[in-house]
Amino acid sequence: MSSPRALSDIKRDLESFVGSKIRLKANRGRNRIVEREGVLESIYPNIFVVKLNERKVERRVSYSYADVLTETVELFVYDTQDAEIRIASANN
């Protein structure tokens, strides 16, 4: 059973980017894909939280590591030169 191992790898990868600016691409079903930018705020045992600033309102959205594993959510982190690096992919 390799799923728990893969989930722990995804969590470990995300832990190093807490506080970093990220872009997420989430598949909401029925051909609705949402792209947002925010800050990876916190990591918990089963979920991670992203803080978004949209229209002068702060929102927090949470996703599970299984969402990343099944590629329902894709995460990209910005490095110091504002180049995107794909993180927390099931294929990495």
RANOR-V338967 format. One line per field, one symbol per residue. psi: psi as a letter, one per 40 degrees, with the letter a starting at -180 (. if undefined). burial: I if it has 9 or more other C-alpha atoms within 8 Angstrom, else O. A space follows every 10 residues. Layout:
psi=???
burial=???
This chain:
psi=hedddddddd dddddeehei hihihhheif fhhhhiiahh dihideiihh hihhfehhih iiiiddddde fdhhhhihad efiihhifid e.
burial=OOOOOIIOOI IOIIOOIIOI IIIIIIIIOO OOIOOOIIII IIIOOOIIII IIIOOOOOOO OOIIIOIIIO IIIIIIIIOO OOOOOIIIII OO
